[in-house]
Amino acid sequence: MIDRPYGLKWLWQWKDQEPIKVVTGIRRCGKSTLLSMFQGQLREDGINADQIVAINFEHPDFMELDNSVAVWKYLKPKIVQGRNTYVFLDEIQRVRDFEKVVDGLFVLPDVDVYITGSNAYLLSGELATYLSGRYVALHLTPLSFREYYDGVASSESPERAYRDYLAFSSFPHNRAWDKEPGLVDDYMEGILNTVLRKDVINRNAFRNPVALDAVARYVFGNIGNLTSMRNIATVLKSEGVSIDASSVEDYVSALCGAYLAYKAVPKDLRGRELLKSGAKYYVVDMGLRRFILGSRAFDMGRVLENVIYLELARRHQEVYVGRVDGREVDFVTRDGGDVRYWQVAETLRGEGVRDREFAPLKAIADHCPKTILSLDLDPVGYDIGIKTMNALDFLLEKGEE
C-alpha cells in the first residue's frame, strides 16, 4: 500500500474524539484503503480485533444492509461494552436513511464512528442537518505528488516522476503504472464512466448525457481560466450543443459535487468581498484530463497551476483567487489569521515574464508571505520579500520555511 500520511495523521488526531469522522472524495481516490491502513494501525496500537467493526457497502457481502434498520441490527451485537468500539461505514450513501443510524451511533458511549462517501451531497443534505456541529470532515484526493513519488517513483528524478504523474494519473490503485498507454486509458475510462454514471447522471437524474459530456470537456479544457456559466453556454452553442446557462450551472455543480472539478472563487483583496465575475475551475487528476482531452491536455503552465491548487487545498483550510488593483493573484490561502499569497508560472524566464508575475504580489500592502512557484531549476531566492522556489521542491516539501 502507498502511504497516505496526510490522511492518517488527520484520523489519528481525531481518534477517540466525540465528532463523527467523515472522509469524502472521488471514487477510487483511496478512501477505503485509508480506513484499512488506519484499522491496521489501531491493531498495532493494541486495539483488539473485536473492537473494530467495518462495513463496505459496495462489497457484495453487505448487499442486504441497504437501509438504516438492517445496518443497526447488524451493528448492535458487535458493539463492545465497557471498551471503545471503532465503527467504519464505507460508502454509506448507498444505505437508505443512513443519517438515522449515524445519528444513533453518535449518542452511544464508547463508540468512535468513521464514515466515507463519494460525493459532496453527503455533507449537504440530511446528514448535515442531523449532525450539525457534530462531525469533522476530511476531503481526500488522489495521491499528492509527494505520495506518488515516495510510493511509486522514488528511483526516478523528480522531473521524470512529475511527467509520469501528469500522464499516468494520481489515482492510487492505478495498476497501469507500467506506463502502457492502453492500460492507462482503460483505467481512466472506468473511473470516468463510474463517476459520471453513479454520482452525476443517476444522482441528478440528468437526461442529456451529450450536453453533460460537452460541459465536462469544457471544464477540463479550461482549467485556470476565469469563466461564467453564460460564457460556457455561448461557446457550446457555437459548437452545436443546445444548452442554456441554467443547465450549464446544474452540470458544473454536479461535476463539483462528484469531486471531478473544484471551484476557486475570486475575492477582492482590499475589501475581502466575493467578486461577481465568474470563477476558476480545476480538476481532480491530470491523467484523467489527458484521457478526456488527448493532445490538448499538455498546456504545462495551466497544468502546473492545477497541481498546485490541489496541493494548496490539501494543506490549507481555504484557497481562493485574489484580485488587487485589477491584477490577479493566482491563489490566496487562509488558515485562521495565517494568510499567504501564491503565484504559479511554468517559468520566470523570458522577456517581461518575471515583472508580470511579481507585479500582483508587489501590489499587496501587507507583509504576509508571498511565494512564486515555477519549474525553473533554480535555488530558493528572495526579491523584495517575495520568495521564488522550484514547484517540484514545494510539492515534495523541500526547502520550505
C-alpha positions as CSV (number, residue, x, y, z in Angstrom):
1,M,0.0,0.0,0.0
2,I,1.1,3.5,-0.7
3,D,1.5,5.6,2.5
4,R,-1.1,8.4,2.9
5,P,0.5,10.4,5.7
6,Y,-1.9,13.4,5.4
7,G,-5.0,11.3,5.8
8,L,-3.6,9.0,8.5
9,K,-2.4,12.0,10.6
10,W,-5.8,13.5,10.4
11,L,-7.5,10.3,11.5
12,W,-5.1,9.9,14.5
13,Q,-5.7,13.5,15.5
14,W,-9.4,12.8,15.8
15,K,-9.2,9.2,17.2
16,D,-11.4,8.8,20.3
17,Q,-12.8,12.4,19.9
18,E,-16.5,12.9,20.0
19,P,-17.3,14.1,16.5
20,I,-18.2,11.7,13.7
21,K,-15.2,11.4,11.3
22,V,-16.3,11.9,7.6
23,V,-14.0,11.1,4.8
24,T,-15.1,12.3,1.3
25,G,-13.6,12.2,-2.1
26,I,-13.9,11.0,-5.7
27,R,-14.4,7.3,-6.2
28,R,-11.1,5.3,-6.2
29,C,-9.1,8.0,-4.6
30,G,-8.2,5.6,-1.7
31,K,-10.8,6.2,1.0
32,S,-11.4,2.5,1.7
33,T,-7.6,1.8,1.7
34,L,-7.0,4.7,4.1
35,L,-9.5,3.3,6.5
36,S,-7.9,-0.1,6.2
37,M,-4.5,1.3,6.9
38,F,-5.9,3.1,10.0
39,Q,-7.6,-0.1,11.2
40,G,-4.2,-1.9,10.9
41,Q,-2.5,0.8,12.9
42,L,-5.2,0.6,15.6
43,R,-4.5,-3.1,15.9
44,E,-0.8,-2.4,16.1
45,D,-1.6,0.1,18.9
46,G,-3.2,-2.6,21.0
47,I,-6.9,-2.4,19.9
48,N,-8.5,-5.9,19.8
49,A,-10.0,-7.1,16.6
50,D,-13.5,-7.4,18.1
51,Q,-13.4,-3.6,18.9
52,I,-13.1,-2.8,15.1
53,V,-16.3,-3.2,13.0
54,A,-16.0,-2.4,9.3
55,I,-18.6,-2.4,6.6
56,N,-18.0,-1.6,2.9
57,F,-21.5,-1.1,1.5
58,E,-20.2,-1.7,-2.0
59,H,-19.0,-5.2,-1.1
60,P,-21.4,-8.0,-2.0
61,D,-21.2,-9.5,1.5
62,F,-23.1,-6.5,2.8
63,M,-25.6,-6.0,0.0
64,E,-28.6,-6.8,2.3
65,L,-27.6,-3.9,4.5
66,D,-29.4,-1.4,2.4
67,N,-31.3,0.5,5.0
68,S,-30.7,2.0,8.4
69,V,-32.7,-0.6,10.3
70,A,-30.8,-3.5,8.8
71,V,-27.5,-1.8,9.5
72,W,-28.4,-1.2,13.1
73,K,-29.4,-4.8,13.6
74,Y,-26.0,-5.9,12.2
75,L,-24.1,-3.4,14.3
76,K,-25.9,-3.7,17.7
77,P,-24.5,-7.1,18.8
78,K,-21.0,-6.1,17.7
79,I,-20.7,-3.1,20.0
80,V,-18.3,-4.0,22.8
81,Q,-19.5,-3.0,26.3
82,G,-17.0,-1.2,28.5
83,R,-14.4,-0.6,25.8
84,N,-14.2,1.6,22.7
85,T,-15.8,0.2,19.6
86,Y,-14.4,1.7,16.3
87,V,-17.1,1.6,13.6
88,F,-16.2,2.1,10.0
89,L,-19.0,2.6,7.4
90,D,-17.6,2.9,3.9
91,E,-19.6,4.4,1.0
92,I,-22.5,4.9,3.4
93,Q,-24.6,6.9,0.9
94,R,-25.8,3.6,-0.5
95,V,-27.8,3.0,2.6
96,R,-31.4,4.3,2.7
97,D,-31.9,6.7,5.6
98,F,-28.2,6.3,6.6
99,E,-28.4,9.5,8.6
100,K,-30.5,7.9,11.2
101,V,-28.1,5.1,12.0
102,V,-25.1,7.5,12.1
103,D,-27.0,9.8,14.4
104,G,-27.9,6.8,16.6
105,L,-24.3,5.7,16.8
106,F,-23.2,9.2,17.8
107,V,-25.2,9.2,21.0
108,L,-23.8,5.9,22.2
109,P,-20.9,6.0,24.7
110,D,-17.6,4.5,23.8
111,V,-18.4,4.3,20.0
112,D,-16.0,6.0,17.6
113,V,-17.5,6.4,14.2
114,Y,-15.9,6.9,10.8
115,I,-17.8,7.1,7.5
116,T,-16.9,7.7,3.9
117,G,-18.8,8.9,0.8
118,S,-18.1,9.6,-2.8
119,N,-20.0,12.9,-3.4
120,A,-20.3,16.3,-1.7
121,Y,-24.1,15.7,-1.1
122,L,-23.1,13.5,1.8
123,L,-22.5,16.7,3.8
124,S,-25.1,19.0,2.2
125,G,-28.3,17.0,3.0
126,E,-29.9,15.2,5.9
127,L,-26.6,14.2,7.4
128,A,-25.6,17.8,7.8
129,T,-29.0,18.5,9.4
130,Y,-28.8,15.5,11.8
131,L,-25.2,16.1,12.8
132,S,-24.9,19.9,12.6
133,G,-21.8,20.8,14.5
134,R,-21.1,17.1,15.5
135,Y,-18.8,16.0,12.7
136,V,-15.5,16.8,11.2
137,A,-14.6,16.2,7.6
138,L,-11.5,15.2,5.6
139,H,-11.6,15.7,1.8
140,L,-9.3,13.0,0.3
141,T,-8.0,13.5,-3.2
142,P,-5.9,11.0,-5.3
143,L,-2.2,10.9,-4.5
144,S,-0.3,14.1,-3.9
145,F,2.9,14.4,-5.9
146,R,4.9,13.6,-2.8
147,E,2.8,10.5,-2.1
148,Y,3.2,9.4,-5.7
149,Y,6.9,10.0,-5.7
150,D,7.6,8.3,-2.3
151,G,5.3,5.3,-3.1
152,V,5.9,4.7,-6.8
153,A,8.7,6.8,-8.4
154,S,11.4,7.4,-5.8
155,S,14.0,5.8,-8.0
156,E,13.4,8.4,-10.7
157,S,14.3,12.1,-10.9
158,P,11.6,14.4,-9.6
159,E,11.3,15.9,-13.1
160,R,10.7,12.5,-14.7
161,A,8.4,11.4,-11.9
162,Y,6.4,14.6,-12.4
163,R,5.9,13.9,-16.2
164,D,4.7,10.4,-15.3
165,Y,2.4,11.8,-12.6
166,L,0.7,14.0,-15.2
167,A,0.4,11.4,-17.9
168,F,-0.4,8.2,-15.9
169,S,-2.6,9.7,-13.2
170,S,-2.5,10.1,-9.5
171,F,-5.2,7.5,-8.6
172,P,-3.6,5.2,-6.0
173,H,-5.0,1.9,-7.4
174,N,-3.8,2.5,-10.9
175,R,-2.0,-0.7,-11.8
176,A,-1.2,0.9,-15.2
177,W,1.9,2.4,-13.7
178,D,3.9,0.2,-16.0
179,K,3.2,3.0,-18.4
180,E,1.3,1.2,-21.1
181,P,-1.0,3.8,-22.6
182,G,-3.8,1.4,-23.4
183,L,-4.0,0.2,-19.8
184,V,-3.9,3.7,-18.5
185,D,-6.8,4.7,-20.8
186,D,-8.8,1.7,-19.8
187,Y,-8.4,2.6,-16.2
188,M,-9.3,6.3,-16.8
189,E,-12.4,5.3,-18.8
190,G,-13.5,3.1,-16.0
191,I,-13.2,5.9,-13.4
192,L,-14.9,8.5,-15.6
193,N,-17.8,6.2,-16.6
194,T,-18.4,5.1,-13.0
195,V,-18.3,8.6,-11.6
196,L,-20.4,10.2,-14.3
197,R,-23.0,7.4,-14.2
198,K,-23.3,6.9,-10.4
199,D,-22.5,10.3,-8.9
200,V,-23.5,12.7,-11.7
201,I,-26.2,11.3,-14.1
202,N,-28.1,9.0,-11.7
203,R,-27.8,11.2,-8.7
204,N,-29.1,14.3,-10.5
205,A,-31.4,12.5,-13.0
206,F,-29.8,14.2,-15.9
207,R,-31.4,13.2,-19.3
208,N,-28.9,14.8,-21.7
209,P,-25.6,13.0,-21.4
210,V,-24.4,14.6,-24.7
211,A,-24.6,18.1,-23.1
212,L,-23.1,16.8,-19.9
213,D,-20.2,15.4,-21.8
214,A,-19.7,18.7,-23.6
215,V,-19.7,20.7,-20.3
216,A,-17.3,18.3,-18.7
217,R,-14.9,18.6,-21.7
218,Y,-15.1,22.4,-21.5
219,V,-14.3,22.4,-17.7
220,F,-11.4,20.0,-18.2
221,G,-10.1,22.0,-21.1
222,N,-10.3,25.4,-19.4
223,I,-8.6,24.9,-16.1
224,G,-7.4,28.1,-14.5
225,N,-9.4,30.3,-16.9
226,L,-11.9,32.7,-15.4
227,T,-15.3,31.7,-16.7
228,S,-19.0,32.0,-16.2
229,M,-22.0,29.7,-16.9
230,R,-23.2,32.1,-19.6
231,N,-19.8,32.0,-21.4
232,I,-19.8,28.2,-21.3
233,A,-23.3,28.1,-22.8
234,T,-22.4,30.5,-25.5
235,V,-19.3,28.5,-26.5
236,L,-21.1,25.2,-26.5
237,K,-24.0,26.6,-28.6
238,S,-21.4,27.8,-31.2
239,E,-20.3,24.1,-31.3
240,G,-23.8,22.9,-31.9
241,V,-24.7,21.9,-28.4
242,S,-28.2,23.2,-27.4
243,I,-27.9,24.3,-23.7
244,D,-28.7,27.3,-21.6
245,A,-26.8,28.9,-18.7
246,S,-29.0,27.4,-16.1
247,S,-28.4,23.9,-17.3
248,V,-24.7,24.5,-17.5
249,E,-24.8,25.6,-13.9
250,D,-26.5,22.4,-12.9
251,Y,-24.0,20.3,-14.8
252,V,-21.0,22.1,-13.4
253,S,-22.4,21.9,-9.9
254,A,-22.8,18.2,-10.3
255,L,-19.2,17.7,-11.6
256,C,-18.0,19.6,-8.4
257,G,-20.4,17.5,-6.3
258,A,-18.8,14.3,-7.6
259,Y,-15.3,15.8,-7.0
260,L,-14.4,15.7,-10.7
261,A,-13.9,19.5,-10.5
262,Y,-13.3,22.2,-7.9
263,K,-14.4,25.8,-7.9
264,A,-12.0,28.6,-6.9
265,V,-13.8,31.9,-6.3
266,P,-12.2,35.3,-6.9
267,K,-12.1,37.8,-4.0
268,D,-11.0,41.4,-3.9
269,L,-8.0,41.6,-1.5
270,R,-8.7,45.1,-0.3
271,G,-12.4,44.7,0.6
272,R,-12.3,40.8,1.0
273,E,-15.7,40.6,-0.8
274,L,-16.5,38.0,-3.4
275,L,-16.3,39.2,-7.0
276,K,-19.2,38.6,-9.4
277,S,-17.0,38.0,-12.5
278,G,-17.2,34.2,-12.7
279,A,-14.9,31.7,-11.2
280,K,-12.0,29.4,-12.0
281,Y,-12.3,25.6,-12.1
282,Y,-9.6,23.0,-11.5
283,V,-9.9,19.2,-12.0
284,V,-9.1,16.2,-9.8
285,D,-6.4,14.5,-11.9
286,M,-4.2,15.3,-14.8
287,G,-4.2,11.7,-16.2
288,L,-8.0,11.9,-16.4
289,R,-7.7,15.3,-18.1
290,R,-5.3,13.8,-20.6
291,F,-7.7,10.9,-21.3
292,I,-10.6,13.4,-21.9
293,L,-8.7,16.0,-24.0
294,G,-6.0,14.0,-25.7
295,S,-3.1,16.1,-27.1
296,R,-4.8,19.3,-25.9
297,A,-4.1,18.4,-22.3
298,F,-0.4,19.3,-22.2
299,D,-0.5,23.1,-21.6
300,M,2.1,22.9,-18.9
301,G,1.6,26.2,-17.2
302,R,-2.1,25.6,-16.6
303,V,-1.4,22.0,-15.6
304,L,1.1,23.2,-13.0
305,E,-1.4,25.7,-11.7
306,N,-4.0,22.9,-11.3
307,V,-1.5,20.7,-9.5
308,I,-0.6,23.5,-7.1
309,Y,-4.2,24.3,-6.5
310,L,-4.9,20.7,-5.3
311,E,-1.8,20.8,-3.1
312,L,-2.7,24.0,-1.5
313,A,-6.2,22.7,-0.9
314,R,-4.7,19.7,0.9
315,R,-2.5,21.8,3.1
316,H,-4.8,24.8,3.9
317,Q,-8.3,25.4,5.1
318,E,-9.3,27.9,2.4
319,V,-8.0,28.6,-1.1
320,Y,-9.3,31.3,-3.4
321,V,-8.2,33.6,-6.2
322,G,-7.1,37.1,-5.3
323,R,-7.6,40.4,-7.1
324,V,-5.8,43.6,-6.3
325,D,-5.9,46.8,-8.4
326,G,-7.1,44.9,-11.4
327,R,-4.3,42.3,-11.1
328,E,-4.8,38.7,-10.3
329,V,-3.1,36.7,-7.6
330,D,-3.3,33.0,-8.6
331,F,-4.1,31.8,-5.1
332,V,-4.6,33.1,-1.6
333,T,-4.6,30.6,1.3
334,R,-6.1,31.3,4.7
335,D,-5.8,29.3,7.9
336,G,-7.5,31.4,10.5
337,G,-5.4,34.5,10.6
338,D,-2.5,33.0,8.6
339,V,-2.8,34.4,5.1
340,R,-0.4,33.5,2.2
341,Y,-0.2,34.6,-1.4
342,W,0.9,32.4,-4.3
343,Q,1.8,32.9,-8.0
344,V,2.4,29.9,-10.3
345,A,4.3,30.1,-13.6
346,E,5.8,27.5,-15.8
347,T,9.0,29.6,-16.0
348,L,10.1,33.1,-14.9
349,R,12.5,33.4,-17.8
350,G,11.6,35.3,-20.9
351,E,11.0,39.0,-21.7
352,G,8.7,40.6,-19.2
353,V,7.7,37.3,-17.5
354,R,9.3,38.0,-14.2
355,D,7.9,41.5,-13.9
356,R,4.4,40.2,-14.8
357,E,4.4,37.5,-12.1
358,F,5.9,39.8,-9.5
359,A,3.5,42.7,-10.1
360,P,0.4,41.4,-8.4
361,L,2.3,40.4,-5.3
362,K,4.1,43.8,-5.1
363,A,0.7,45.5,-5.2
364,I,-0.3,43.8,-1.9
365,A,0.4,46.1,1.0
366,D,0.5,43.6,3.9
367,H,3.5,41.6,5.0
368,C,2.0,38.1,4.7
369,P,4.3,35.5,3.0
370,K,4.3,35.7,-0.8
371,T,5.7,32.9,-3.0
372,I,6.2,32.3,-6.7
373,L,6.4,28.7,-7.8
374,S,7.9,27.7,-11.2
375,L,9.5,24.7,-12.9
376,D,12.8,26.6,-13.2
377,L,15.7,24.6,-11.7
378,D,16.9,27.5,-9.5
379,P,17.6,27.6,-5.8
380,V,15.3,29.3,-3.4
381,G,15.5,33.0,-3.8
382,Y,14.1,36.2,-2.3
383,D,13.5,39.5,-4.0
384,I,11.9,42.4,-2.1
385,G,10.5,39.9,0.3
386,I,8.9,37.6,-2.4
387,K,10.1,34.0,-2.3
388,T,10.8,32.1,-5.5
389,M,11.2,28.4,-5.5
390,N,11.0,25.3,-7.7
391,A,7.5,23.9,-7.8
392,L,8.6,20.3,-7.5
393,D,10.6,21.1,-4.4
394,F,7.5,22.7,-3.0
395,L,5.4,19.7,-3.8
396,L,8.0,17.4,-2.3
397,E,8.1,19.7,0.8
398,K,11.8,20.6,0.3
399,G,13.3,23.9,1.0
400,E,10.3,25.3,2.8
401,E,10.2,27.5,5.8
